[in-house]
């Protein structure tokens, strides 16, 4: 079979969206990809399952990606209601 060159990169990060609600809500992946594209964040790799979407991106864009996704999916809002 022959061997090839092996390369590694320590400057990457994995960002994931996880939740069982993804089974019944269409468009989660496309929304994630659109949000990252709007921030000019390059996706190096994608992995999916029924309840999870993960992307590998440059580490330097990780915080921007997480903040943008939190905003897009409403996760930066106060989830605790006053009684």
Phi and psi restraints in degrees (range 20) as a CNS / XPLOR table:
assign (resid 1 and name C) (resid 2 and name N)
       (resid 2 and name CA) (resid 2 and name C) 1.0 79.1 20.0 2
assign (resid 2 and name N) (resid 2 and name CA)
       (resid 2 and name C) (resid 3 and name N) 1.0 145.4 20.0 2
assign (resid 2 and name C) (resid 3 and name N)
       (resid 3 and name CA) (resid 3 and name C) 1.0 -101.4 20.0 2
assign (resid 3 and name N) (resid 3 and name CA)
       (resid 3 and name C) (resid 4 and name N) 1.0 158.3 20.0 2
assign (resid 3 and name C) (resid 4 and name N)
       (resid 4 and name CA) (resid 4 and name C) 1.0 -124.4 20.0 2
assign (resid 4 and name N) (resid 4 and name CA)
       (resid 4 and name C) (resid 5 and name N) 1.0 -168.4 20.0 2
assign (resid 4 and name C) (resid 5 and name N)
       (resid 5 and name CA) (resid 5 and name C) 1.0 -82.1 20.0 2
assign (resid 5 and name N) (resid 5 and name CA)
       (resid 5 and name C) (resid 6 and name N) 1.0 140.9 20.0 2
assign (resid 5 and name C) (resid 6 and name N)
       (resid 6 and name CA) (resid 6 and name C) 1.0 -113.0 20.0 2
assign (resid 6 and name N) (resid 6 and name CA)
       (resid 6 and name C) (resid 7 and name N) 1.0 128.0 20.0 2
assign (resid 6 and name C) (resid 7 and name N)
       (resid 7 and name CA) (resid 7 and name C) 1.0 -122.6 20.0 2
assign (resid 7 and name N) (resid 7 and name CA)
       (resid 7 and name C) (resid 8 and name N) 1.0 149.1 20.0 2
assign (resid 7 and name C) (resid 8 and name N)
       (resid 8 and name CA) (resid 8 and name C) 1.0 -127.8 20.0 2
assign (resid 8 and name N) (resid 8 and name CA)
       (resid 8 and name C) (resid 9 and name N) 1.0 160.9 20.0 2
assign (resid 8 and name C) (resid 9 and name N)
       (resid 9 and name CA) (resid 9 and name C) 1.0 -144.8 20.0 2
assign (resid 9 and name N) (resid 9 and name CA)
       (resid 9 and name C) (resid 10 and name N) 1.0 115.8 20.0 2
assign (resid 9 and name C) (resid 10 and name N)
       (resid 10 and name CA) (resid 10 and name C) 1.0 -88.1 20.0 2
assign (resid 10 and name N) (resid 10 and name CA)
       (resid 10 and name C) (resid 11 and name N) 1.0 -1.7 20.0 2
assign (resid 10 and name C) (resid 11 and name N)
       (resid 11 and name CA) (resid 11 and name C) 1.0 -107.1 20.0 2
assign (resid 11 and name N) (resid 11 and name CA)
       (resid 11 and name C) (resid 12 and name N) 1.0 41.1 20.0 2
assign (resid 11 and name C) (resid 12 and name N)
       (resid 12 and name CA) (resid 12 and name C) 1.0 -123.6 20.0 2
assign (resid 12 and name N) (resid 12 and name CA)
       (resid 12 and name C) (resid 13 and name N) 1.0 163.1 20.0 2
assign (resid 12 and name C) (resid 13 and name N)
       (resid 13 and name CA) (resid 13 and name C) 1.0 -141.8 20.0 2
assign (resid 13 and name N) (resid 13 and name CA)
       (resid 13 and name C) (resid 14 and name N) 1.0 150.1 20.0 2
assign (resid 13 and name C) (resid 14 and name N)
       (resid 14 and name CA) (resid 14 and name C) 1.0 -108.6 20.0 2
assign (resid 14 and name N) (resid 14 and name CA)
       (resid 14 and name C) (resid 15 and name N) 1.0 128.7 20.0 2
assign (resid 14 and name C) (resid 15 and name N)
       (resid 15 and name CA) (resid 15 and name C) 1.0 -119.3 20.0 2
assign (resid 15 and name N) (resid 15 and name CA)
       (resid 15 and name C) (resid 16 and name N) 1.0 131.7 20.0 2
assign (resid 15 and name C) (resid 16 and name N)
       (resid 16 and name CA) (resid 16 and name C) 1.0 -128.4 20.0 2
assign (resid 16 and name N) (resid 16 and name CA)
       (resid 16 and name C) (resid 17 and name N) 1.0 146.9 20.0 2
assign (resid 16 and name C) (resid 17 and name N)
       (resid 17 and name CA) (resid 17 and name C) 1.0 -109.3 20.0 2
assign (resid 17 and name N) (resid 17 and name CA)
       (resid 17 and name C) (resid 18 and name N) 1.0 128.3 20.0 2
assign (resid 17 and name C) (resid 18 and name N)
       (resid 18 and name CA) (resid 18 and name C) 1.0 -133.6 20.0 2
assign (resid 18 and name N) (resid 18 and name CA)
       (resid 18 and name C) (resid 19 and name N) 1.0 136.5 20.0 2
assign (resid 18 and name C) (resid 19 and name N)
       (resid 19 and name CA) (resid 19 and name C) 1.0 169.1 20.0 2
assign (resid 19 and name N) (resid 19 and name CA)
       (resid 19 and name C) (resid 20 and name N) 1.0 140.6 20.0 2
assign (resid 19 and name C) (resid 20 and name N)
       (resid 20 and name CA) (resid 20 and name C) 1.0 -66.5 20.0 2
assign (resid 20 and name N) (resid 20 and name CA)
       (resid 20 and name C) (resid 21 and name N) 1.0 -21.1 20.0 2
assign (resid 20 and name C) (resid 21 and name N)
       (resid 21 and name CA) (resid 21 and name C) 1.0 -64.5 20.0 2
assign (resid 21 and name N) (resid 21 and name CA)
       (resid 21 and name C) (resid 22 and name N) 1.0 -16.3 20.0 2
assign (resid 21 and name C) (resid 22 and name N)
       (resid 22 and name CA) (resid 22 and name C) 1.0 -65.9 20.0 2
assign (resid 22 and name N) (resid 22 and name CA)
       (resid 22 and name C) (resid 23 and name N) 1.0 -23.3 20.0 2
assign (resid 22 and name C) (resid 23 and name N)
       (resid 23 and name CA) (resid 23 and name C) 1.0 -62.8 20.0 2
assign (resid 23 and name N) (resid 23 and name CA)
       (resid 23 and name C) (resid 24 and name N) 1.0 -35.9 20.0 2
assign (resid 23 and name C) (resid 24 and name N)
       (resid 24 and name CA) (resid 24 and name C) 1.0 -105.7 20.0 2
assign (resid 24 and name N) (resid 24 and name CA)
       (resid 24 and name C) (resid 25 and name N) 1.0 -5.0 20.0 2
assign (resid 24 and name C) (resid 25 and name N)
       (resid 25 and name CA) (resid 25 and name C) 1.0 -112.0 20.0 2
assign (resid 25 and name N) (resid 25 and name CA)
       (resid 25 and name C) (resid 26 and name N) 1.0 103.5 20.0 2
assign (resid 25 and name C) (resid 26 and name N)
       (resid 26 and name CA) (resid 26 and name C) 1.0 -71.7 20.0 2
assign (resid 26 and name N) (resid 26 and name CA)
       (resid 26 and name C) (resid 27 and name N) 1.0 149.6 20.0 2
assign (resid 26 and name C) (resid 27 and name N)
       (resid 27 and name CA) (resid 27 and name C) 1.0 93.3 20.0 2
assign (resid 27 and name N) (resid 27 and name CA)
       (resid 27 and name C) (resid 28 and name N) 1.0 3.5 20.0 2
assign (resid 27 and name C) (resid 28 and name N)
       (resid 28 and name CA) (resid 28 and name C) 1.0 -64.0 20.0 2
assign (resid 28 and name N) (resid 28 and name CA)
       (resid 28 and name C) (resid 29 and name N) 1.0 -45.7 20.0 2
assign (resid 28 and name C) (resid 29 and name N)
       (resid 29 and name CA) (resid 29 and name C) 1.0 -63.6 20.0 2
assign (resid 29 and name N) (resid 29 and name CA)
       (resid 29 and name C) (resid 30 and name N) 1.0 -44.6 20.0 2
assign (resid 29 and name C) (resid 30 and name N)
       (resid 30 and name CA) (resid 30 and name C) 1.0 -65.1 20.0 2
assign (resid 30 and name N) (resid 30 and name CA)
       (resid 30 and name C) (resid 31 and name N) 1.0 -35.6 20.0 2
assign (resid 30 and name C) (resid 31 and name N)
       (resid 31 and name CA) (resid 31 and name C) 1.0 -65.4 20.0 2
assign (resid 31 and name N) (resid 31 and name CA)
       (resid 31 and name C) (resid 32 and name N) 1.0 -42.9 20.0 2
assign (resid 31 and name C) (resid 32 and name N)
       (resid 32 and name CA) (resid 32 and name C) 1.0 -60.1 20.0 2
assign (resid 32 and name N) (resid 32 and name CA)
       (resid 32 and name C) (resid 33 and name N) 1.0 -47.6 20.0 2
assign (resid 32 and name C) (resid 33 and name N)
       (resid 33 and name CA) (resid 33 and name C) 1.0 -64.9 20.0 2
assign (resid 33 and name N) (resid 33 and name CA)
       (resid 33 and name C) (resid 34 and name N) 1.0 -38.3 20.0 2
assign (resid 33 and name C) (resid 34 and name N)
       (resid 34 and name CA) (resid 34 and name C) 1.0 -64.4 20.0 2
assign (resid 34 and name N) (resid 34 and name CA)
       (resid 34 and name C) (resid 35 and name N) 1.0 -45.6 20.0 2
assign (resid 34 and name C) (resid 35 and name N)
       (resid 35 and name CA) (resid 35 and name C) 1.0 -60.0 20.0 2
assign (resid 35 and name N) (resid 35 and name CA)
       (resid 35 and name C) (resid 36 and name N) 1.0 -45.7 20.0 2
assign (resid 35 and name C) (resid 36 and name N)
       (resid 36 and name CA) (resid 36 and name C) 1.0 -65.6 20.0 2
assign (resid 36 and name N) (resid 36 and name CA)
       (resid 36 and name C) (resid 37 and name N) 1.0 -39.3 20.0 2
assign (resid 36 and name C) (resid 37 and name N)
       (resid 37 and name CA) (resid 37 and name C) 1.0 -63.8 20.0 2
assign (resid 37 and name N) (resid 37 and name CA)
       (resid 37 and name C) (resid 38 and name N) 1.0 -40.8 20.0 2
assign (resid 37 and name C) (resid 38 and name N)
       (resid 38 and name CA) (resid 38 and name C) 1.0 -62.1 20.0 2
assign (resid 38 and name N) (resid 38 and name CA)
       (resid 38 and name C) (resid 39 and name N) 1.0 -27.2 20.0 2
assign (resid 38 and name C) (resid 39 and name N)
       (resid 39 and name CA) (resid 39 and name C) 1.0 -93.4 20.0 2
assign (resid 39 and name N) (resid 39 and name CA)
       (resid 39 and name C) (resid 40 and name N) 1.0 6.8 20.0 2
assign (resid 39 and name C) (resid 40 and name N)
       (resid 40 and name CA) (resid 40 and name C) 1.0 57.4 20.0 2
assign (resid 40 and name N) (resid 40 and name CA)
       (resid 40 and name C) (resid 41 and name N) 1.0 39.2 20.0 2
assign (resid 40 and name C) (resid 41 and name N)
       (resid 41 and name CA) (resid 41 and name C) 1.0 -97.5 20.0 2
assign (resid 41 and name N) (resid 41 and name CA)
       (resid 41 and name C) (resid 42 and name N) 1.0 119.5 20.0 2
assign (resid 41 and name C) (resid 42 and name N)
       (resid 42 and name CA) (resid 42 and name C) 1.0 -79.6 20.0 2
assign (resid 42 and name N) (resid 42 and name CA)
       (resid 42 and name C) (resid 43 and name N) 1.0 128.3 20.0 2
assign (resid 42 and name C) (resid 43 and name N)
       (resid 43 and name CA) (resid 43 and name C) 1.0 -93.0 20.0 2
assign (resid 43 and name N) (resid 43 and name CA)
       (resid 43 and name C) (resid 44 and name N) 1.0 120.1 20.0 2
assign (resid 43 and name C) (resid 44 and name N)
       (resid 44 and name CA) (resid 44 and name C) 1.0 -87.3 20.0 2
assign (resid 44 and name N) (resid 44 and name CA)
       (resid 44 and name C) (resid 45 and name N) 1.0 -30.5 20.0 2
assign (resid 44 and name C) (resid 45 and name N)
       (resid 45 and name CA) (resid 45 and name C) 1.0 -156.4 20.0 2
assign (resid 45 and name N) (resid 45 and name CA)
       (resid 45 and name C) (resid 46 and name N) 1.0 148.9 20.0 2
assign (resid 45 and name C) (resid 46 and name N)
       (resid 46 and name CA) (resid 46 and name C) 1.0 -128.5 20.0 2
assign (resid 46 and name N) (resid 46 and name CA)
       (resid 46 and name C) (resid 47 and name N) 1.0 139.9 20.0 2
assign (resid 46 and name C) (resid 47 and name N)
       (resid 47 and name CA) (resid 47 and name C) 1.0 -136.6 20.0 2
assign (resid 47 and name N) (resid 47 and name CA)
       (resid 47 and name C) (resid 48 and name N) 1.0 136.0 20.0 2
assign (resid 47 and name C) (resid 48 and name N)
       (resid 48 and name CA) (resid 48 and name C) 1.0 -133.5 20.0 2
assign (resid 48 and name N) (resid 48 and name CA)
       (resid 48 and name C) (resid 49 and name N) 1.0 157.8 20.0 2
assign (resid 48 and name C) (resid 49 and name N)
       (resid 49 and name CA) (resid 49 and name C) 1.0 -145.5 20.0 2
assign (resid 49 and name N) (resid 49 and name CA)
       (resid 49 and name C) (resid 50 and name N) 1.0 -174.3 20.0 2
assign (resid 49 and name C) (resid 50 and name N)
       (resid 50 and name CA) (resid 50 and name C) 1.0 -61.7 20.0 2
assign (resid 50 and name N) (resid 50 and name CA)
       (resid 50 and name C) (resid 51 and name N) 1.0 -32.3 20.0 2
assign (resid 50 and name C) (resid 51 and name N)
       (resid 51 and name CA) (resid 51 and name C) 1.0 -122.8 20.0 2
assign (resid 51 and name N) (resid 51 and name CA)
       (resid 51 and name C) (resid 52 and name N) 1.0 12.0 20.0 2
assign (resid 51 and name C) (resid 52 and name N)
       (resid 52 and name CA) (resid 52 and name C) 1.0 -150.0 20.0 2
assign (resid 52 and name N) (resid 52 and name CA)
       (resid 52 and name C) (resid 53 and name N) 1.0 139.3 20.0 2
assign (resid 52 and name C) (resid 53 and name N)
       (resid 53 and name CA) (resid 53 and name C) 1.0 -125.3 20.0 2
assign (resid 53 and name N) (resid 53 and name CA)
       (resid 53 and name C) (resid 54 and name N) 1.0 124.6 20.0 2
assign (resid 53 and name C) (resid 54 and name N)
       (resid 54 and name CA) (resid 54 and name C) 1.0 -121.9 20.0 2
assign (resid 54 and name N) (resid 54 and name CA)
       (resid 54 and name C) (resid 55 and name N) 1.0 142.4 20.0 2
assign (resid 54 and name C) (resid 55 and name N)
       (resid 55 and name CA) (resid 55 and name C) 1.0 -129.2 20.0 2
assign (resid 55 and name N) (resid 55 and name CA)
       (resid 55 and name C) (resid 56 and name N) 1.0 147.1 20.0 2
assign (resid 55 and name C) (resid 56 and name N)
       (resid 56 and name CA) (resid 56 and name C) 1.0 -104.8 20.0 2
assign (resid 56 and name N) (resid 56 and name CA)
       (resid 56 and name C) (resid 57 and name N) 1.0 127.6 20.0 2
assign (resid 56 and name C) (resid 57 and name N)
       (resid 57 and name CA) (resid 57 and name C) 1.0 -132.8 20.0 2
assign (resid 57 and name N) (resid 57 and name CA)
       (resid 57 and name C) (resid 58 and name N) 1.0 172.4 20.0 2
assign (resid 57 and name C) (resid 58 and name N)
       (resid 58 and name CA) (resid 58 and name C) 1.0 -66.1 20.0 2
assign (resid 58 and name N) (resid 58 and name CA)
       (resid 58 and name C) (resid 59 and name N) 1.0 137.1 20.0 2
assign (resid 58 and name C) (resid 59 and name N)
       (resid 59 and name CA) (resid 59 and name C) 1.0 -57.3 20.0 2
assign (resid 59 and name N) (resid 59 and name CA)
       (resid 59 and name C) (resid 60 and name N) 1.0 -34.7 20.0 2
assign (resid 59 and name C) (resid 60 and name N)
       (resid 60 and name CA) (resid 60 and name C) 1.0 -65.8 20.0 2
assign (resid 60 and name N) (resid 60 and name CA)
       (resid 60 and name C) (resid 61 and name N) 1.0 -17.1 20.0 2
assign (resid 60 and name C) (resid 61 and name N)
       (resid 61 and name CA) (resid 61 and name C) 1.0 -105.0 20.0 2
assign (resid 61 and name N) (resid 61 and name CA)
       (resid 61 and name C) (resid 62 and name N) 1.0 5.0 20.0 2
assign (resid 61 and name C) (resid 62 and name N)
       (resid 62 and name CA) (resid 62 and name C) 1.0 -60.2 20.0 2
assign (resid 62 and name N) (resid 62 and name CA)
       (resid 62 and name C) (resid 63 and name N) 1.0 -49.9 20.0 2
assign (resid 62 and name C) (resid 63 and name N)
       (resid 63 and name CA) (resid 63 and name C) 1.0 -63.1 20.0 2
assign (resid 63 and name N) (resid 63 and name CA)
       (resid 63 and name C) (resid 64 and name N) 1.0 -42.6 20.0 2
assign (resid 63 and name C) (resid 64 and name N)
       (resid 64 and name CA) (resid 64 and name C) 1.0 -60.7 20.0 2
assign (resid 64 and name N) (resid 64 and name CA)
       (resid 64 and name C) (resid 65 and name N) 1.0 -43.3 20.0 2
assign (resid 64 and name C) (resid 65 and name N)
       (resid 65 and name CA) (resid 65 and name C) 1.0 -61.9 20.0 2
assign (resid 65 and name N) (resid 65 and name CA)
       (resid 65 and name C) (resid 66 and name N) 1.0 -47.3 20.0 2
assign (resid 65 and name C) (resid 66 and name N)
       (resid 66 and name CA) (resid 66 and name C) 1.0 -64.4 20.0 2
assign (resid 66 and name N) (resid 66 and name CA)
       (resid 66 and name C) (resid 67 and name N) 1.0 -43.6 20.0 2
assign (resid 66 and name C) (resid 67 and name N)
       (resid 67 and name CA) (resid 67 and name C) 1.0 -63.5 20.0 2
assign (resid 67 and name N) (resid 67 and name CA)
       (resid 67 and name C) (resid 68 and name N) 1.0 -44.6 20.0 2
assign (resid 67 and name C) (resid 68 and name N)
       (resid 68 and name CA) (resid 68 and name C) 1.0 -63.9 20.0 2
assign (resid 68 and name N) (resid 68 and name CA)
       (resid 68 and name C) (resid 69 and name N) 1.0 -41.7 20.0 2
assign (resid 68 and name C) (resid 69 and name N)
       (resid 69 and name CA) (resid 69 and name C) 1.0 -68.9 20.0 2
assign (resid 69 and name N) (resid 69 and name CA)
       (resid 69 and name C) (resid 70 and name N) 1.0 -39.8 20.0 2
assign (resid 69 and name C) (resid 70 and name N)
       (resid 70 and name CA) (resid 70 and name C) 1.0 -58.6 20.0 2
assign (resid 70 and name N) (resid 70 and name CA)
       (resid 70 and name C) (resid 71 and name N) 1.0 -44.6 20.0 2
assign (resid 70 and name C) (resid 71 and name N)
       (resid 71 and name CA) (resid 71 and name C) 1.0 -65.3 20.0 2
assign (resid 71 and name N) (resid 71 and name CA)
       (resid 71 and name C) (resid 72 and name N) 1.0 -47.3 20.0 2
assign (resid 71 and name C) (resid 72 and name N)
       (resid 72 and name CA) (resid 72 and name C) 1.0 -61.1 20.0 2
assign (resid 72 and name N) (resid 72 and name CA)
       (resid 72 and name C) (resid 73 and name N) 1.0 -35.1 20.0 2
assign (resid 72 and name C) (resid 73 and name N)
       (resid 73 and name CA) (resid 73 and name C) 1.0 -100.0 20.0 2
assign (resid 73 and name N) (resid 73 and name CA)
       (resid 73 and name C) (resid 74 and name N) 1.0 10.0 20.0 2
assign (resid 73 and name C) (resid 74 and name N)
       (resid 74 and name CA) (resid 74 and name C) 1.0 71.7 20.0 2
assign (resid 74 and name N) (resid 74 and name CA)
       (resid 74 and name C) (resid 75 and name N) 1.0 23.6 20.0 2
assign (resid 74 and name C) (resid 75 and name N)
       (resid 75 and name CA) (resid 75 and name C) 1.0 -88.2 20.0 2
assign (resid 75 and name N) (resid 75 and name CA)
       (resid 75 and name C) (resid 76 and name N) 1.0 -5.3 20.0 2
assign (resid 75 and name C) (resid 76 and name N)
       (resid 76 and name CA) (resid 76 and name C) 1.0 -94.2 20.0 2
assign (resid 76 and name N) (resid 76 and name CA)
       (resid 76 and name C) (resid 77 and name N) 1.0 2.6 20.0 2
assign (resid 76 and name C) (resid 77 and name N)
       (resid 77 and name CA) (resid 77 and name C) 1.0 -89.1 20.0 2
assign (resid 77 and name N) (resid 77 and name CA)
       (resid 77 and name C) (resid 78 and name N) 1.0 156.4 20.0 2
assign (resid 77 and name C) (resid 78 and name N)
       (resid 78 and name CA) (resid 78 and name C) 1.0 -66.1 20.0 2
assign (resid 78 and name N) (resid 78 and name CA)
       (resid 78 and name C) (resid 79 and name N) 1.0 116.9 20.0 2
assign (resid 78 and name C) (resid 79 and name N)
       (resid 79 and name CA) (resid 79 and name C) 1.0 -92.3 20.0 2
assign (resid 79 and name N) (resid 79 and name CA)
       (resid 79 and name C) (resid 80 and name N) 1.0 -7.4 20.0 2
assign (resid 79 and name C) (resid 80 and name N)
       (resid 80 and name CA) (resid 80 and name C) 1.0 -98.3 20.0 2
assign (resid 80 and name N) (resid 80 and name CA)
       (resid 80 and name C) (resid 81 and name N) 1.0 122.6 20.0 2
assign (resid 80 and name C) (resid 81 and name N)
       (resid 81 and name CA) (resid 81 and name C) 1.0 -91.7 20.0 2
assign (resid 81 and name N) (resid 81 and name CA)
       (resid 81 and name C) (resid 82 and name N) 1.0 143.0 20.0 2
assign (resid 81 and name C) (resid 82 and name N)
       (resid 82 and name CA) (resid 82 and name C) 1.0 -71.5 20.0 2
assign (resid 82 and name N) (resid 82 and name CA)
       (resid 82 and name C) (resid 83 and name N) 1.0 140.7 20.0 2
